[in-house]
Amino acid sequence: MALAVRLRRLLLVGRSAARGLRLTTGAAGSRGQRVPWRLAASEVMGNSGTFRRSLLFSALSYLGFETCRVISQAVVVHATAKVFKIDEILEQADYLYESGETEKLYQLLTQYKESEDAELLWRLARASRDVAQLSGTSEEEKKVLVYEALEYAKRALEKNESSFAAHKWYAICISDVGDYEGIKAKIANAYIIKEHFEKAIELNPKDATSIHLMGIWCYTFAEMPWYQRRIAKVLFATPPSSTYEEALGYFHRAEQGKTYLKLHNRKLAAFWLTKAKDHPAHTEEDKQVQMEAAQLLTGFSDKN
C-alpha cells in the first residue's frame, strides 16, 4: 500500500511538471518586442511522448527497487520466523522425550519429516527407532520404522557432518538394520558403526551415550561366539575384533557391569549394575537395560 502511494505521488509530480513546462510566457524586450525567452516543454525536452516514456521508465525503476527491498525484508523475516519455529519444535520434542512420551514425540516430528534441519532429523530418527521398540509395535511395523529411522539419520548426517548426534544415531540405525540383512551385512556394517561412534566421541568427548555405545561395540566383538568369528574370517581378511579391557575404557551403564563380571571384579560390577538399574528410563530400550541390570544383580547376589 505504501509503495502504491509513493508511485502515485511520483506520477502526479511528473504530470504537474509537464503541464508547467507547456506554459509559454514572454517578457518585453527592447522596443516593445515580445521575446520568447521561456520555451515550451516540447522545445526543452523534445516530444512530449518521449518525456512520458522517460517518466514511466523512472517510475517503473523506482517500483522495481522498492519491490526488491520489500521482498528482501520479507525473506529475512520469514527466515527468522522459521528459525524460531524450529527452536520451538525442538524444545517441545525434547520435553516429550524426557517425559517418555514416545508416540506423541513421533507424531510431532513426522509432521516435519521433509525438514532440512539436522537437529530435527536425528531426533526423528531416534523417535522412529523408539516407536519400533515399543511392545505394541508389530514385527512388520518395526521393520518399516527401523529403515525409516536409518533414512532420517542419513539425511541428518548429510545436512550436518559436524553433528555428533547425527553420527551417533546413524551408527545406531545401521546396527538395527543389520538384524534384517544377515550376518554378512551385519559384520560389514560393524566397521561403519565403529567409525561413526568414534566420530561422535571426537566431536563431543563428553557424550556419555556415544562412549557407552562404543563400549557395547567392543563388548559385542570381545564376546563374539566362535562360529561367528569363523564366518567373519571367511568373509573378511581382517574381521572386527575387540577385548573386554578395551570395552572398559568406554562403559558407563549396564554393559560396564557385565564386563567387570567377565573380569571377575565383582565389587565394581555391583557398583555399575546398580547405577544402571537406577538410571532414569525414557524408552522401552532403557527399561530393558534396567531389567537386565536388575537380573544380573539378583544372580550376582545369589552367588554371594
Backbone as CSV, one residue per row, in Angstrom:
resi,resn,N_x,N_y,N_z,CA_x,CA_y,CA_z,C_x,C_y,C_z
1,MET,0.845,-1.207,0.000,0.000,0.000,0.000,0.874,1.249,0.000
2,ALA,1.918,1.274,0.849,2.803,2.441,0.909,3.526,2.630,-0.402
3,LEU,3.869,1.536,-1.050,4.563,1.595,-2.327,3.663,2.210,-3.396
4,ALA,2.401,1.825,-3.397,1.456,2.366,-4.378,1.272,3.864,-4.180
5,VAL,1.208,4.319,-2.933,1.061,5.757,-2.647,2.251,6.539,-3.162
6,ARG,3.468,5.994,-2.925,4.683,6.676,-3.399,4.695,6.792,-4.923
7,LEU,4.308,5.713,-5.577,4.290,5.717,-7.037,3.273,6.723,-7.558
8,ARG,2.099,6.790,-6.948,1.067,7.740,-7.370,1.572,9.178,-7.236
9,ARG,2.250,9.448,-6.120,2.791,10.801,-5.915,3.822,11.152,-6.990
10,LEU,4.654,10.165,-7.295,5.668,10.399,-8.311,5.038,10.744,-9.649
11,LEU,3.989,10.037,-10.030,3.312,10.295,-11.296,2.630,11.649,-11.300
12,LEU,2.027,12.034,-10.171,1.358,13.331,-10.073,2.359,14.474,-10.211
13,VAL,3.494,14.321,-9.555,4.534,15.353,-9.669,5.002,15.482,-11.100
14,GLY,5.137,14.339,-11.774,5.576,14.356,-13.166,4.577,15.062,-14.056
15,ARG,3.298,14.802,-13.843,2.267,15.451,-14.653,2.253,16.966,-14.426
16,SER,2.389,17.360,-13.153,2.397,18.803,-12.836,3.579,19.483,-13.503
17,ALA,4.702,18.789,-13.460,5.891,19.373,-14.084,5.688,19.529,-15.584
18,ALA,5.079,18.503,-16.187,4.861,18.556,-17.638,3.916,19.685,-17.996
19,ARG,2.837,19.869,-17.217,1.897,20.958,-17.501,2.582,22.303,-17.359
20,GLY,3.418,22.452,-16.328,4.107,23.729,-16.125,5.031,24.049,-17.269
21,LEU,5.667,23.065,-17.835,6.609,23.288,-18.917,5.915,23.625,-20.227
22,ARG,4.630,23.226,-20.364,3.914,23.576,-21.587,3.507,25.048,-21.638
23,LEU,3.438,25.747,-20.495,3.052,27.166,-20.462,4.159,28.012,-21.038
24,THR,3.779,28.947,-21.951,4.784,29.845,-22.528,4.518,31.243,-22.020
25,THR,5.509,31.839,-21.515,5.388,33.228,-21.026,6.433,34.056,-21.705
26,GLY,6.117,35.300,-21.888,7.050,36.181,-22.570,7.462,37.335,-21.696
27,ALA,8.451,38.089,-22.156,8.914,39.293,-21.451,9.169,40.355,-22.488
28,ALA,8.877,41.568,-22.177,9.040,42.667,-23.156,10.501,42.956,-23.353
29,GLY,10.907,42.901,-24.606,12.297,43.238,-24.896,12.416,44.691,-25.259
30,SER,13.507,45.041,-25.821,13.696,46.431,-26.235,12.760,46.731,-27.373
31,ARG,12.360,47.934,-27.455,11.455,48.429,-28.467,10.081,47.763,-28.380
32,GLY,9.745,47.163,-27.198,8.404,46.633,-27.010,8.143,45.306,-27.695
33,GLN,9.219,44.662,-28.214,9.010,43.365,-28.873,8.952,42.239,-27.847
34,ARG,8.068,41.295,-28.155,7.913,40.161,-27.236,8.987,39.122,-27.562
35,VAL,9.813,38.789,-26.536,10.914,37.828,-26.740,10.547,36.496,-26.068
36,PRO,10.451,35.403,-26.794,10.080,34.096,-26.231,11.257,33.455,-25.495
37,TRP,11.697,34.107,-24.390,12.883,33.574,-23.690,12.599,32.331,-22.847
38,ARG,11.255,32.071,-22.587,10.896,30.794,-21.934,10.278,29.883,-22.993
39,LEU,10.858,28.716,-23.153,10.435,27.815,-24.212,9.361,26.858,-23.737
40,ALA,8.625,26.331,-24.707,7.614,25.322,-24.404,8.297,24.038,-23.970
41,ALA,7.532,23.194,-23.286,8.099,21.930,-22.794,8.627,21.080,-23.929
42,SER,7.886,21.094,-25.050,8.301,20.272,-26.187,9.623,20.737,-26.748
43,GLU,9.902,22.062,-26.608,11.161,22.577,-27.128,12.311,22.231,-26.197
44,VAL,12.023,22.132,-24.900,13.089,21.820,-23.943,13.417,20.333,-23.953
45,MET,12.367,19.494,-23.956,12.573,18.059,-23.801,12.223,17.261,-25.033
46,GLY,11.922,17.921,-26.107,11.558,17.198,-27.306,10.109,16.771,-27.249
47,ASN,9.820,15.672,-27.910,8.449,15.185,-27.990,7.911,14.835,-26.605
48,SER,6.655,15.245,-26.324,6.055,15.002,-25.010,5.883,13.510,-24.758
49,GLY,5.679,12.716,-25.825,5.549,11.257,-25.656,6.825,10.654,-25.109
50,THR,7.948,11.172,-25.587,9.254,10.702,-25.101,9.394,10.994,-23.617
51,PHE,8.958,12.165,-23.221,9.024,12.564,-21.809,8.191,11.623,-20.947
52,ARG,6.973,11.328,-21.461,6.106,10.436,-20.695,6.748,9.060,-20.545
53,ARG,7.356,8.578,-21.623,8.009,7.276,-21.555,9.160,7.292,-20.559
54,SER,9.913,8.398,-20.563,11.027,8.524,-19.614,10.520,8.530,-18.185
55,LEU,9.426,9.268,-17.981,8.838,9.341,-16.653,8.336,7.974,-16.207
56,LEU,7.699,7.256,-17.141,7.201,5.931,-16.822,8.343,4.966,-16.494
57,PHE,9.421,5.074,-17.263,10.585,4.231,-17.020,11.163,4.487,-15.627
58,SER,11.251,5.777,-15.248,11.757,6.132,-13.921,10.860,5.569,-12.835
59,ALA,9.549,5.684,-13.075,8.590,5.176,-12.093,8.717,3.669,-11.941
60,LEU,8.865,2.974,-13.075,8.991,1.530,-13.027,10.293,1.103,-12.358
61,SER,11.373,1.857,-12.605,12.656,1.565,-11.967,12.536,1.698,-10.456
62,TYR,11.844,2.768,-10.060,11.632,3.003,-8.629,10.783,1.875,-8.036
63,LEU,9.750,1.496,-8.796,8.874,0.421,-8.348,9.660,-0.882,-8.190
64,GLY,10.558,-1.165,-9.162,11.363,-2.373,-9.097,12.275,-2.380,-7.885
65,PHE,12.895,-1.225,-7.612,13.781,-1.113,-6.459,13.027,-1.350,-5.154
66,GLU,11.874,-0.687,-5.043,11.071,-0.816,-3.830,10.565,-2.247,-3.647
67,THR,10.187,-2.877,-4.771,9.703,-4.258,-4.697,10.799,-5.188,-4.196
68,CYS,12.004,-5.036,-4.736,13.134,-5.862,-4.309,13.425,-5.666,-2.825
69,ARG,13.355,-4.409,-2.394,13.635,-4.102,-0.988,12.604,-4.760,-0.076
70,VAL,11.333,-4.646,-0.475,10.257,-5.230,0.325,10.376,-6.747,0.366
71,ILE,10.685,-7.361,-0.797,10.823,-8.818,-0.859,11.991,-9.280,0.000
72,SER,13.107,-8.534,-0.057,14.282,-8.890,0.744,13.953,-8.876,2.225
73,GLN,13.225,-7.824,2.637,12.829,-7.730,4.037,11.924,-8.897,4.417
74,ALA,11.019,-9.265,3.500,10.089,-10.364,3.768,10.828,-11.687,3.915
75,VAL,11.871,-11.898,3.074,12.661,-13.124,3.139,13.378,-13.222,4.480
76,VAL,13.955,-12.121,4.934,14.654,-12.096,6.215,13.692,-12.418,7.351
77,VAL,12.529,-11.795,7.322,11.522,-12.032,8.357,11.079,-13.497,8.351
78,HIS,10.873,-14.041,7.132,10.431,-15.437,7.015,11.497,-16.384,7.557
79,ALA,12.769,-16.122,7.213,13.862,-16.975,7.675,13.979,-16.931,9.193
80,THR,13.842,-15.733,9.757,13.913,-15.586,11.214,12.779,-16.344,11.886
81,ALA,11.578,-16.208,11.327,10.412,-16.905,11.876,10.608,-18.415,11.800
82,LYS,11.232,-18.877,10.709,11.465,-20.305,10.521,12.411,-20.841,11.590
83,VAL,13.474,-20.066,11.891,14.427,-20.465,12.930,13.732,-20.576,14.274
84,PHE,12.915,-19.554,14.597,12.176,-19.574,15.847,11.256,-20.784,15.913
85,LYS,10.613,-21.132,14.791,9.694,-22.266,14.767,10.436,-23.569,15.021
86,ILE,11.597,-23.755,14.376,12.390,-24.958,14.566,12.805,-25.078,16.032
87,ASP,13.245,-23.970,16.620,13.659,-23.991,18.024,12.510,-24.410,18.932
88,GLU,11.320,-23.918,18.637,10.142,-24.274,19.440,9.814,-25.756,19.301
89,ILE,9.928,-26.287,18.075,9.644,-27.703,17.826,10.651,-28.575,18.581
90,LEU,11.926,-28.192,18.520,12.968,-28.963,19.190,12.786,-28.944,20.703
91,GLU,12.398,-27.789,21.217,12.162,-27.671,22.660,11.007,-28.581,23.089
92,GLN,9.947,-28.579,22.303,8.797,-29.430,22.598,9.171,-30.902,22.470
93,ALA,9.974,-31.209,21.449,10.395,-32.602,21.224,11.235,-33.102,22.393
94,ASP,12.146,-32.284,22.874,12.999,-32.686,23.992,12.183,-32.889,25.266
95,TYR,11.166,-32.070,25.448,10.295,-32.218,26.615,9.557,-33.560,26.549
96,LEU,9.023,-33.883,25.374,8.292,-35.141,25.208,9.213,-36.343,25.395
97,TYR,10.455,-36.222,24.928,11.416,-37.319,25.086,11.735,-37.551,26.557
98,GLU,12.015,-36.469,27.273,12.323,-36.580,28.695,11.133,-37.107,29.491
99,SER,9.927,-36.850,28.981,8.709,-37.307,29.659,8.344,-38.744,29.295
100,GLY,9.090,-39.336,28.356,8.806,-40.703,27.933,7.595,-40.833,27.033
101,GLU,7.182,-39.728,26.408,6.005,-39.726,25.517,6.438,-40.106,24.098
102,THR,6.786,-41.355,23.925,7.386,-41.823,22.670,6.490,-41.605,21.456
103,GLU,5.242,-42.023,21.550,4.342,-41.925,20.397,3.980,-40.474,20.078
104,LYS,3.755,-39.667,21.102,3.456,-38.246,20.877,4.638,-37.541,20.224
105,LEU,5.838,-37.906,20.649,7.049,-37.320,20.066,7.151,-37.677,18.584
106,TYR,6.893,-38.930,18.263,6.951,-39.376,16.869,5.907,-38.644,16.022
107,GLN,4.695,-38.512,16.554,3.625,-37.815,15.838,3.972,-36.353,15.599
108,LEU,4.605,-35.728,16.577,5.019,-34.328,16.426,6.055,-34.183,15.319
109,LEU,7.092,-34.984,15.370,8.219,-34.810,14.450,7.919,-35.261,13.028
110,THR,7.044,-36.248,12.857,6.725,-36.693,11.495,5.997,-35.612,10.696
111,GLN,5.432,-34.640,11.379,4.806,-33.510,10.669,5.853,-32.699,9.904
112,TYR,7.109,-32.804,10.317,8.191,-32.010,9.727,9.261,-32.917,9.105
113,LYS,8.851,-34.089,8.625,9.812,-35.057,8.096,10.513,-34.581,6.822
114,GLU,9.954,-33.554,6.165,10.610,-33.008,4.971,11.585,-31.898,5.321
115,SER,11.771,-31.643,6.595,12.679,-30.592,7.051,14.113,-30.879,6.608
116,GLU,14.896,-29.825,6.500,16.311,-29.969,6.166,17.188,-29.638,7.366
117,ASP,16.583,-29.589,8.542,17.313,-29.271,9.758,17.854,-30.557,10.378
118,ALA,19.172,-30.647,10.519,19.808,-31.870,11.018,19.373,-32.203,12.437
119,GLU,19.200,-31.164,13.274,18.800,-31.399,14.662,17.421,-32.040,14.747
120,LEU,16.527,-31.614,13.877,15.185,-32.198,13.851,15.227,-33.611,13.282
121,LEU,16.034,-33.819,12.251,16.065,-35.111,11.576,16.642,-36.225,12.450
122,TRP,17.711,-35.937,13.200,18.242,-37.018,14.036,17.296,-37.335,15.191
123,ARG,16.562,-36.338,15.657,15.546,-36.601,16.685,14.415,-37.462,16.119
124,LEU,14.090,-37.226,14.859,13.057,-38.032,14.209,13.546,-39.467,14.020
125,ALA,14.825,-39.630,13.699,15.406,-40.977,13.590,15.300,-41.699,14.933
126,ARG,15.648,-40.984,15.994,15.570,-41.579,17.334,14.130,-41.945,17.694
127,ALA,13.197,-41.034,17.396,11.783,-41.281,17.711,11.247,-42.478,16.935
128,SER,11.622,-42.594,15.665,11.175,-43.728,14.836,11.678,-45.041,15.429
129,ARG,12.920,-45.032,15.840,13.515,-46.233,16.439,12.843,-46.579,17.763
130,ASP,12.552,-45.558,18.560,11.913,-45.799,19.860,10.508,-46.393,19.693
131,VAL,9.766,-45.916,18.693,8.435,-46.477,18.428,8.576,-47.932,17.980
132,ALA,9.620,-48.216,17.204,9.861,-49.593,16.757,10.109,-50.524,17.938
133,GLN,10.672,-49.971,19.031,10.992,-50.785,20.204,9.799,-51.021,21.118
134,LEU,8.699,-50.304,20.901,7.528,-50.458,21.761,6.940,-51.860,21.646
135,SER,6.454,-52.371,22.754,5.913,-53.729,22.770,4.675,-53.883,21.883
136,GLY,3.921,-52.793,21.696,2.714,-52.859,20.876,2.955,-52.750,19.383
137,THR,4.201,-52.562,18.980,4.535,-52.431,17.555,4.710,-53.815,16.936
138,SER,4.006,-54.060,15.840,4.104,-55.364,15.168,5.462,-55.511,14.493
139,GLU,5.824,-56.751,14.170,7.113,-57.010,13.528,7.213,-56.308,12.169
140,GLU,6.105,-56.293,11.456,6.095,-55.631,10.141,6.292,-54.126,10.292
141,GLU,5.591,-53.527,11.255,5.734,-52.084,11.503,7.131,-51.763,11.999
142,LYS,7.663,-52.631,12.826,9.005,-52.419,13.377,10.046,-52.334,12.263
143,LYS,9.951,-53.247,11.302,10.906,-53.248,10.194,10.814,-51.952,9.391
144,VAL,9.595,-51.499,9.110,9.392,-50.246,8.373,10.007,-49.078,9.141
145,LEU,9.774,-49.040,10.437,10.269,-47.947,11.278,11.792,-47.951,11.375
146,VAL,12.378,-49.143,11.418,13.842,-49.262,11.505,14.505,-48.682,10.257
147,TYR,13.969,-49.019,9.091,14.532,-48.483,7.848,14.212,-46.988,7.698
148,GLU,13.070,-46.596,8.186,12.685,-45.185,8.178,13.646,-44.381,9.042
149,ALA,13.976,-44.909,10.202,14.909,-44.244,11.120,16.283,-44.067,10.464
150,LEU,16.734,-45.094,9.764,18.032,-45.013,9.086,18.034,-43.904,8.038
151,GLU,16.937,-43.777,7.300,16.841,-42.746,6.269,16.905,-41.352,6.881
152,TYR,16.210,-41.155,7.994,16.235,-39.845,8.665,17.635,-39.532,9.200
153,ALA,18.287,-40.542,9.770,19.626,-40.353,10.310,20.624,-40.029,9.197
154,LYS,20.465,-40.701,8.070,21.330,-40.456,6.917,21.166,-39.025,6.422
155,ARG,19.925,-38.553,6.344,19.670,-37.173,5.906,20.232,-36.164,6.893
156,ALA,20.121,-36.469,8.174,20.669,-35.570,9.202,22.173,-35.433,9.027
157,LEU,22.836,-36.546,8.751,24.289,-36.540,8.567,24.680,-35.778,7.306
158,GLU,23.886,-35.921,6.254,24.153,-35.192,5.010,24.011,-33.683,5.206
159,LYS,23.073,-33.278,6.066,22.835,-31.851,6.306,23.900,-31.240,7.212
160,ASN,24.440,-32.058,8.111,25.446,-31.512,9.039,26.388,-32.624,9.503
161,GLU,27.541,-32.724,8.852,28.520,-33.751,9.206,29.239,-33.444,10.510
162,SER,29.025,-32.247,11.040,29.663,-31.863,12.300,28.770,-32.131,13.507
163,SER,27.625,-32.749,13.277,26.695,-33.072,14.357,27.065,-34.422,14.965
164,PHE,27.506,-34.411,16.219,27.867,-35.672,16.864,26.651,-36.586,16.993
165,ALA,25.483,-35.991,17.247,24.263,-36.785,17.409,23.864,-37.462,16.099
166,ALA,24.086,-36.784,14.976,23.772,-37.379,13.674,24.651,-38.604,13.432
167,HIS,25.935,-38.501,13.774,26.843,-39.646,13.636,26.405,-40.790,14.551
168,LYS,26.061,-40.444,15.784,25.658,-41.461,16.759,24.421,-42.222,16.303
169,TRP,23.392,-41.489,15.879,22.143,-42.159,15.506,22.237,-42.850,14.159
170,TYR,23.118,-42.382,13.301,23.352,-43.092,12.043,23.963,-44.462,12.342
171,ALA,24.923,-44.495,13.265,25.556,-45.762,13.649,24.545,-46.704,14.299
172,ILE,23.717,-46.178,15.186,22.708,-46.991,15.870,21.728,-47.598,14.861
173,CYS,21.282,-46.760,13.935,20.277,-47.215,12.959,20.849,-48.231,11.979
174,ILE,22.119,-48.085,11.608,22.753,-49.092,10.745,22.821,-50.426,11.481
175,SER,23.115,-50.358,12.762,23.170,-51.573,13.573,21.808,-52.272,13.601
176,ASP,20.738,-51.487,13.742,19.388,-52.062,13.768,19.032,-52.733,12.442
177,VAL,19.390,-52.099,11.344,19.082,-52.638,10.018,19.786,-53.979,9.799
178,GLY,20.949,-54.136,10.414,21.696,-55.391,10.279,20.917,-56.615,10.721
179,ASP,19.943,-56.416,11.628,19.122,-57.542,12.091,18.259,-58.122,10.980
180,TYR,18.059,-57.347,9.913,17.207,-57.793,8.801,18.014,-58.178,7.556
181,GLU,19.333,-58.039,7.620,20.127,-58.223,6.402,21.172,-59.327,6.500
182,GLY,21.129,-60.112,7.548,22.010,-61.269,7.620,23.355,-60.979,8.262
183,ILE,24.064,-62.064,8.604,25.325,-61.964,9.338,26.416,-61.261,8.544
184,LYS,26.437,-61.493,7.213,27.478,-60.867,6.390,27.343,-59.347,6.415
185,ALA,26.127,-58.852,6.206,25.889,-57.401,6.220,26.148,-56.831,7.612
186,LYS,25.786,-57.598,8.624,25.959,-57.131,9.997,27.439,-56.937,10.329
187,ILE,28.250,-57.884,9.917,29.691,-57.772,10.182,30.304,-56.657,9.338
188,ALA,29.868,-56.548,8.092,30.370,-55.479,7.221,30.012,-54.108,7.777
189,ASN,28.799,-54.002,8.309,28.360,-52.723,8.882,29.096,-52.365,10.166
190,ALA,29.689,-53.371,10.804,30.375,-53.131,12.075,31.483,-52.093,11.935
191,TYR,32.182,-52.114,10.805,33.249,-51.134,10.579,32.675,-49.720,10.505
192,ILE,31.547,-49.584,9.793,30.898,-48.275,9.638,30.377,-47.786,10.985
193,ILE,29.794,-48.702,11.739,29.250,-48.356,13.057,30.354,-47.817,13.961
194,LYS,31.449,-48.533,14.007,32.573,-48.105,14.855,33.088,-46.736,14.427
195,GLU,33.214,-46.550,13.119,33.710,-45.272,12.580,32.846,-44.097,13.028
196,HIS,31.544,-44.273,12.984,30.641,-43.166,13.327,30.537,-42.958,14.841
197,PHE,30.641,-44.020,15.621,30.683,-43.846,17.073,31.947,-43.086,17.477
198,GLU,33.061,-43.458,16.863,34.328,-42.772,17.162,34.273,-41.302,16.753
199,LYS,33.623,-41.026,15.619,33.476,-39.638,15.167,32.587,-38.863,16.131
200,ALA,31.541,-39.485,16.604,30.638,-38.831,17.560,31.392,-38.476,18.839
201,ILE,32.240,-39.384,19.307,33.026,-39.140,20.522,34.058,-38.045,20.278
202,GLU,34.643,-38.039,19.082,35.609,-36.991,18.726,34.952,-35.610,18.734
203,LEU,33.732,-35.529,18.196,33.017,-34.253,18.127,32.492,-33.814,19.492
204,ASN,32.164,-34.785,20.328,31.663,-34.459,21.670,32.186,-35.494,22.664
205,PRO,33.379,-35.278,23.199,34.001,-36.245,24.114,33.230,-36.437,25.416
206,LYS,32.292,-35.544,25.708,31.537,-35.631,26.965,30.203,-36.368,26.820
207,ASP,29.883,-36.811,25.604,28.611,-37.504,25.404,28.713,-38.938,25.913
208,ALA,28.122,-39.161,27.076,28.223,-40.470,27.721,27.586,-41.577,26.888
209,THR,26.514,-41.237,26.144,25.819,-42.261,25.359,26.711,-42.817,24.257
210,SER,27.397,-41.932,23.547,28.294,-42.389,22.470,29.416,-43.262,23.036
211,ILE,29.950,-42.861,24.176,31.011,-43.636,24.814,30.479,-45.002,25.239
212,HIS,29.303,-44.984,25.802,28.644,-46.225,26.232,28.408,-47.164,25.043
213,LEU,27.932,-46.615,23.937,27.645,-47.425,22.761,28.920,-47.972,22.131
214,MET,29.993,-47.187,22.197,31.268,-47.691,21.717,31.720,-48.849,22.602
215,GLY,31.397,-48.751,23.888,31.693,-49.846,24.808,30.921,-51.101,24.448
216,ILE,29.648,-50.917,24.069,28.837,-52.064,23.642,29.456,-52.719,22.411
217,TRP,29.915,-51.878,21.484,30.544,-52.406,20.263,31.738,-53.283,20.640
218,CYS,32.598,-52.762,21.512,33.787,-53.520,21.926,33.404,-54.800,22.661
219,TYR,32.435,-54.674,23.541,31.996,-55.838,24.318,31.417,-56.913,23.400
220,THR,30.624,-56.495,22.418,29.983,-57.431,21.486,31.020,-58.259,20.740
221,PHE,32.082,-57.598,20.256,33.081,-58.327,19.472,34.071,-59.063,20.358
222,ALA,34.207,-58.621,21.611,35.031,-59.384,22.547,34.342,-60.698,22.898
223,GLU,33.006,-60.673,22.912,32.212,-61.839,23.302,31.666,-62.610,22.096
224,MET,32.094,-62.271,20.905,31.568,-62.918,19.695,31.785,-64.434,19.755
225,PRO,30.735,-65.217,19.518,30.861,-66.683,19.545,31.861,-67.182,18.505
226,TRP,32.426,-68.350,18.744,33.477,-68.876,17.880,33.005,-69.066,16.445
227,TYR,31.732,-69.501,16.274,31.253,-69.766,14.916,31.104,-68.465,14.119
228,GLN,30.750,-67.360,14.811,30.670,-66.073,14.126,32.065,-65.563,13.769
229,ARG,33.019,-65.828,14.636,34.402,-65.439,14.328,34.893,-66.169,13.077
230,ARG,34.521,-67.458,12.994,34.951,-68.259,11.837,34.314,-67.718,10.551
231,ILE,33.008,-67.360,10.627,32.322,-66.781,9.465,32.976,-65.457,9.074
232,ALA,33.282,-64.650,10.089,33.893,-63.342,9.834,35.250,-63.496,9.146
233,LYS,36.022,-64.499,9.554,37.341,-64.711,8.951,37.228,-65.180,7.509
234,VAL,36.163,-65.922,7.235,35.941,-66.391,5.863,35.542,-65.225,4.966
235,LEU,34.692,-64.319,5.498,34.155,-63.217,4.705,35.104,-62.036,4.601
236,PHE,35.903,-61.811,5.650,36.761,-60.629,5.684,38.187,-61.010,6.085
237,ALA,39.143,-60.379,5.435,40.548,-60.657,5.729,40.883,-60.281,7.169
238,THR,40.367,-59.119,7.597,40.592,-58.668,8.972,39.247,-58.328,9.607
239,PRO,38.554,-59.306,10.169,37.245,-59.061,10.773,37.365,-58.175,12.007
240,PRO,36.283,-57.475,12.347,36.316,-56.606,13.520,36.552,-57.409,14.793
241,SER,37.308,-56.841,15.705,37.596,-57.542,16.961,37.814,-56.531,18.072
242,SER,37.732,-57.006,19.308,37.968,-56.141,20.462,38.223,-57.021,21.678
243,THR,38.432,-56.373,22.823,38.697,-57.109,24.065,37.841,-56.519,25.182
244,TYR,37.697,-57.279,26.262,36.963,-56.772,27.411,37.674,-55.568,28.019
245,GLU,39.006,-55.622,27.999,39.780,-54.496,28.544,39.520,-53.211,27.761
246,GLU,39.411,-53.345,26.436,39.126,-52.171,25.605,37.730,-51.635,25.894
247,ALA,36.799,-52.547,26.123,35.428,-52.133,26.436,35.376,-51.331,27.727
248,LEU,36.258,-51.654,28.666,36.258,-50.956,29.953,36.529,-49.462,29.807
249,GLY,37.211,-49.092,28.746,37.501,-47.675,28.528,36.277,-46.874,28.122
250,TYR,35.208,-47.531,27.774,34.007,-46.865,27.276,32.775,-47.006,28.181
251,PHE,32.646,-48.114,28.852,31.361,-48.392,29.518,31.005,-47.432,30.647
252,HIS,29.712,-47.054,30.693,29.199,-46.204,31.765,27.832,-46.672,32.265
253,ARG,27.331,-47.789,31.697,25.998,-48.267,32.097,26.016,-49.772,32.310
254,ALA,24.951,-50.477,32.015,24.803,-51.888,32.379,25.929,-52.766,31.850
255,GLU,26.311,-52.577,30.575,27.331,-53.433,29.993,28.678,-53.263,30.680
256,GLN,28.858,-52.103,31.336,30.096,-51.930,32.089,30.129,-52.935,33.232
257,GLY,28.977,-53.101,33.902,28.898,-54.072,34.978,29.139,-55.482,34.487
258,LYS,28.597,-55.804,33.306,28.787,-57.131,32.738,30.264,-57.397,32.426
259,THR,30.948,-56.351,31.982,32.364,-56.507,31.662,33.166,-56.791,32.927
260,TYR,32.864,-56.088,33.984,33.553,-56.341,35.247,33.286,-57.763,35.746
261,LEU,32.062,-58.266,35.499,31.764,-59.653,35.874,32.667,-60.614,35.115
262,LYS,32.852,-60.331,33.816,33.706,-61.193,32.986,35.145,-61.170,33.490
263,LEU,35.549,-60.007,34.007,36.920,-59.856,34.503,37.024,-60.216,35.988
264,HIS,35.929,-60.733,36.550,35.889,-61.211,37.937,36.133,-60.109,38.958
265,ASN,35.772,-58.880,38.603,35.852,-57.767,39.565,34.429,-57.522,40.067
266,ARG,34.016,-58.287,41.059,32.626,-58.310,41.486,32.205,-56.997,42.161
267,LYS,33.110,-56.369,42.854,32.767,-55.124,43.550,32.392,-54.026,42.556
268,LEU,33.228,-53.830,41.536,32.934,-52.811,40.526,31.733,-53.216,39.681
269,ALA,31.562,-54.503,39.456,30.396,-54.976,38.700,29.113,-54.587,39.422
270,ALA,29.085,-54.814,40.722,27.896,-54.462,41.503,27.632,-52.965,41.463
271,PHE,28.699,-52.173,41.531,28.542,-50.708,41.511,27.898,-50.236,40.214
272,TRP,28.419,-50.702,39.075,27.912,-50.233,37.782,26.546,-50.818,37.442
273,LEU,26.264,-52.019,37.869,24.948,-52.603,37.627,23.874,-51.874,38.440
274,THR,24.219,-51.490,39.652,23.280,-50.715,40.471,23.022,-49.353,39.843
275,LYS,24.082,-48.748,39.329,23.961,-47.444,38.666,23.049,-47.559,37.436
276,ALA,23.200,-48.638,36.692,22.359,-48.849,35.502,20.912,-49.068,35.895
277,LYS,20.679,-49.842,36.941,19.314,-50.147,37.388,18.572,-48.890,37.835
278,ASP,19.309,-47.970,38.442,18.692,-46.744,38.970,18.640,-45.599,37.962
279,HIS,19.201,-45.826,36.771,19.224,-44.772,35.751,17.809,-44.520,35.225
280,PRO,17.375,-43.240,35.069,16.017,-42.945,34.569,15.779,-43.571,33.193
281,ALA,14.634,-44.209,33.020,14.296,-44.859,31.746,13.367,-43.964,30.939
282,HIS,13.798,-43.594,29.725,12.994,-42.750,28.843,12.316,-43.558,27.739
283,THR,12.892,-44.713,27.422,12.369,-45.514,26.310,12.216,-46.971,26.736
284,GLU,11.610,-47.769,25.844,11.466,-49.193,26.095,12.832,-49.861,26.239
285,GLU,13.778,-49.404,25.446,15.119,-49.983,25.498,15.777,-49.698,26.839
286,ASP,15.575,-48.491,27.358,16.106,-48.150,28.690,15.526,-49.086,29.751
287,LYS,14.227,-49.367,29.628,13.568,-50.263,30.592,14.145,-51.681,30.513
288,GLN,14.466,-52.110,29.301,15.057,-53.438,29.120,16.438,-53.501,29.763
289,VAL,17.196,-52.399,29.606,18.523,-52.333,30.228,18.394,-52.402,31.743
290,GLN,17.411,-51.682,32.291,17.180,-51.718,33.731,16.843,-53.125,34.204
291,MET,15.967,-53.805,33.462,15.579,-55.175,33.832,16.776,-56.111,33.785
292,GLU,17.596,-55.946,32.749,18.773,-56.807,32.612,19.740,-56.563,33.758
293,ALA,19.934,-55.291,34.102,20.830,-54.953,35.208,20.312,-55.533,36.519
294,ALA,18.990,-55.445,36.715,18.381,-55.975,37.938,18.552,-57.492,38.016
295,GLN,18.386,-58.174,36.861,18.534,-59.625,36.826,19.978,-60.044,37.114
296,LEU,20.930,-59.291,36.534,22.340,-59.581,36.776,22.687,-59.373,38.248
297,LEU,22.114,-58.330,38.821,22.353,-58.054,40.240,21.791,-59.163,41.119
298,THR,20.602,-59.654,40.745,19.955,-60.729,41.502,20.807,-61.982,41.454
299,GLY,21.287,-62.337,40.256,22.149,-63.504,40.110,23.458,-63.315,40.832
300,PHE,23.951,-62.073,40.800,25.201,-61.729,41.458,25.064,-61.928,42.973
301,SER,23.923,-61.501,43.538,23.698,-61.591,44.982,23.529,-63.045,45.420
302,ASP,22.886,-63.862,44.576,22.656,-65.257,44.901,23.960,-66.042,45.047
303,LYS,24.973,-65.574,44.305,26.263,-66.275,44.337,27.089,-65.903,45.552
304,ASN,26.723,-64.798,46.197,27.489,-64.350,47.377,27.069,-65.111,48.633
